[in-house]
Amino acid sequence: MALTQNNTGDASSFADLGLDRFAPYLMNRIMGRYNATMRAQMSALGLSTAKMRALAILSIEDGLPITVLGVYAVIEQSTLSRALVGLEADGLVTRQASPEDQRSYCIYLTDEGRRINDQLWPQMRAGQETMFKGIDAQECAAFLATLKKMLANIRVHDF
């Protein structure tokens, strides 16, 4: 079965374009494979994809409001809420009332949460290195710059 069709940019239908020229499909395939590869390491640490993403984001920017954390981690609010309950029960994060709005909470990594994230980081880095195998530094930088532009084109938040 040929999933590649038209190699010009003038496809009039999805079938004309083909899967290998449809960026959302390729990005989903890449992230699906990355997440599947990470699943074994995450499970060994008692983490789901949602929990891993929350820890990773908080390791970079701690003390985020739940709504902001959800946007950065690309997790629906209900899924994030369940993940945070588990992370808090495991002693990996704490919730504190927001200094700006006492009705909302900010999420902070605990020392144990940072330790677990630090254990997972080598596998996360290795997964990225595998994706970029055979791609030189200049191509990698150009690709990341393009992804940032694409995100800026479609995002609905200021971050």
Secondary structure, 3 states (H helix, E strand, C coil): CCCECCCCCCCCCHHHHEHHHCHHHHHHHHHHHHHHHHHHHHHHCCCCHHHHHHHHHHHHCCCEEHHHHHHHHCCCHHHHHHHHHHHHHCCCEEEEECCCCCCCEEEEECHHHHHHHHHHHHHHHHHHHHHCCCCCHHHHHHHHHHHHHHHHHHCCCCC
